[in-house]
Amino acid sequence: MPNTFLNNLDWRFATQKFDNNKKVSAKDLEKILNAIRLTPSSYGLQPYHIIVVTDQKLKNKIKKYAFLQSQVSDCSHLLIFCARTDIKKRINDYIDLVTNGEKLKKIKLQGFKLMTMTQVGKLKNQDALAWSAKQTYLALGFAMAAVTELKIDSCPMEGFLPKQVDKLLKLPTNLKSLVLLPIGYRAQGPERPKFRYPQNDLFSKKQ
Ligand SMILES: Cc1cc2nc3c(=O)[nH]c(=O)nc-3n(C[C@H](O)[C@H](O)[C@H](O)COP(=O)(O)O)c2cc1C
């Protein structure tokens, strides 16, 4: 069976014990980062930033703020998904990059600017964070799909103290850590059998 995302859905699980001797190759990491880069986002603004940690000392420090969960220190790479809260700046940056700063092209994007500034550019603090967080979790989903296809293990993690991690990483105020994704190779299989709610709980059809 080819290593496709769909074929590997039963193989993957939230890996809690990583083999800390096995490392994700630079080539595979590039594929994972590319999947994150190509993730769709509302208005294409990609209001997030992902920090890739391999420094063992730093991983050990982060683990202390993650209730000592060993995934954080034993993984090959620790991806920290952060949401951006400066959406207005993000829109201006987007327009500058897409138009290469050319005036005529900027004029053509005036409608886009007005719409995005009105819809999301005005969001502040918790509202901005909530909107950016939704986009960030899509990127997390694409990352998990990519690693699954590459037969690399991962464990999405909200079990950490974001404020402490932000402080440790000296993040600028426009970035907030939301979710961790340690990636690497399993040291053992899942501790519990996979549980999912039944189809009729999750889906209903209107035909
Ligand atoms: C957003 C999110 C946060 C999670 N946080 C943690 C965590 O902090 N620690 C952990 O061991 N598992 C964490 N999990 C893993 C879930 O418990 C796991 O995905 C779920 O029980 C389904 O099991 P499976 O992924 O092995 O199929 C998290 C999963 C998601 C999607």
Ligand as a Chemical Component Dictionary entry (heavy atoms), coordinates in Angstrom:
data_LIG
# 
_chem_comp.id                   LIG 
_chem_comp.type                 NON-POLYMER 
_chem_comp.pdbx_formal_charge   0 
_chem_comp.three_letter_code    LIG 
# 
loop_
_chem_comp_atom.comp_id 
_chem_comp_atom.atom_id 
_chem_comp_atom.alt_atom_id 
_chem_comp_atom.type_symbol 
_chem_comp_atom.charge 
_chem_comp_atom.model_Cartn_x 
_chem_comp_atom.model_Cartn_y 
_chem_comp_atom.model_Cartn_z 
_chem_comp_atom.pdbx_ordinal 
LIG C1  C1  C 0 -5.348 20.413 19.666 1  
LIG C2  C2  C 0 -4.868 19.158 20.332 2  
LIG C3  C3  C 0 -4.222 19.221 21.552 3  
LIG C4  C4  C 0 -3.717 18.057 22.147 4  
LIG N1  N1  N 0 -2.953 18.142 23.300 5  
LIG C5  C5  C 0 -2.308 17.032 23.739 6  
LIG C6  C6  C 0 -1.341 17.103 24.787 7  
LIG O1  O1  O 0 -1.046 18.169 25.340 8  
LIG N2  N2  N 0 -0.722 15.948 25.175 9  
LIG C7  C7  C 0 -0.992 14.750 24.579 10 
LIG O2  O2  O 0 -0.381 13.748 24.966 11 
LIG N3  N3  N 0 -1.910 14.648 23.590 12 
LIG C8  C8  C 0 -2.547 15.747 23.144 13 
LIG N4  N4  N 0 -3.433 15.663 22.097 14 
LIG C9  C9  C 0 -3.677 14.352 21.469 15 
LIG C10 C10 C 0 -5.117 13.850 21.615 16 
LIG O3  O3  O 0 -5.354 13.416 22.924 17 
LIG C11 C11 C 0 -5.333 12.746 20.578 18 
LIG O4  O4  O 0 -5.123 13.262 19.299 19 
LIG C12 C12 C 0 -6.737 12.128 20.662 20 
LIG O5  O5  O 0 -6.937 11.495 21.869 21 
LIG C13 C13 C 0 -6.978 11.144 19.525 22 
LIG O6  O6  O 0 -6.005 10.117 19.548 23 
LIG P1  P1  P 0 -5.050 9.829  18.307 24 
LIG O7  O7  O 0 -4.490 11.146 17.838 25 
LIG O8  O8  O 0 -3.959 8.947  18.877 26 
LIG O9  O9  O 0 -5.832 9.157  17.239 27 
LIG C14 C14 C 0 -3.953 16.801 21.528 28 
LIG C15 C15 C 0 -4.641 16.760 20.302 29 
LIG C16 C16 C 0 -5.073 17.921 19.689 30 
LIG C17 C17 C 0 -5.737 17.816 18.331 31 
# 
loop_
_chem_comp_bond.comp_id 
_chem_comp_bond.atom_id_1 
_chem_comp_bond.atom_id_2 
_chem_comp_bond.value_order 
_chem_comp_bond.pdbx_ordinal 
LIG C1  C2  SING 1  
LIG C2  C3  SING 2  
LIG C2  C16 DOUB 3  
LIG C3  C4  DOUB 4  
LIG C4  N1  SING 5  
LIG C4  C14 SING 6  
LIG N1  C5  DOUB 7  
LIG C5  C6  SING 8  
LIG C5  C8  SING 9  
LIG C6  O1  DOUB 10 
LIG C6  N2  SING 11 
LIG N2  C7  SING 12 
LIG C7  O2  DOUB 13 
LIG C7  N3  SING 14 
LIG N3  C8  DOUB 15 
LIG C8  N4  SING 16 
LIG N4  C9  SING 17 
LIG N4  C14 SING 18 
LIG C9  C10 SING 19 
LIG C10 O3  SING 20 
LIG C10 C11 SING 21 
LIG C11 O4  SING 22 
LIG C11 C12 SING 23 
LIG C12 O5  SING 24 
LIG C12 C13 SING 25 
LIG C13 O6  SING 26 
LIG O6  P1  SING 27 
LIG P1  O7  DOUB 28 
LIG P1  O8  SING 29 
LIG P1  O9  SING 30 
LIG C14 C15 DOUB 31 
LIG C15 C16 SING 32 
LIG C16 C17 SING 33 
# 
